[in-house]
Amino acid sequence: MTRASLTREEILLAAGSLVRRHGPAALTMRALAAELGTAVTSIYWHVGNRESLLDALVERTVEELGEIEPRGRTPAARVVSVARTLRRELRARPHLIAMVHERGLTERMFLPAQQALVHEVHAAGLRGARAAQAVRAVQFQVVGYVLVERNRERAPLQRPAEEELWHPAMAEQDPALARALGAPVDQDRLFDDSVRALVAGLLGQTGGMT
């Protein structure tokens, strides 16, 4: 039994969920209709063909990445909060982000985050080229970190693994270092530490990061 009514928003939500879970190839009109419990013709009526649907999903993703709100009591803390949010949003929708990139809208997608960062580095007293450098450094740090995370997650099982490679002799006779490098990576903590250090250096501050 098909649904009596359907909205464009519901279709985009379901389509985005399919892409997040299984990738763009899984998004067929038939699969989407089954997900929604409706007829394929109803989807065509609301969003057009599959290419139009993909375009709408890309636009939606660009809009969602524009909803970053800085939080914190100081410019440094707010810059860190933007970096955290941007990382979280990029990790939550890798397939959709790839679609944005393929359609040449990456720069537009990142513009709101850049604008938020511009406001905060201005509040910290940076202007001109120094401010631009700070904005790009934070953006590149986040994007690069997410790419490394994705690469590690998709990499084949490593033999030998890190814990098998690191021992005191390899770590210049530093057993604690060897143990730490052989342990699983706390990716959230490493991200926070690296972003905080970067922001402190860029803004010339050592405190006010919380």
Beta strands, then each sheet from edge to edge (+ up, - down):
end
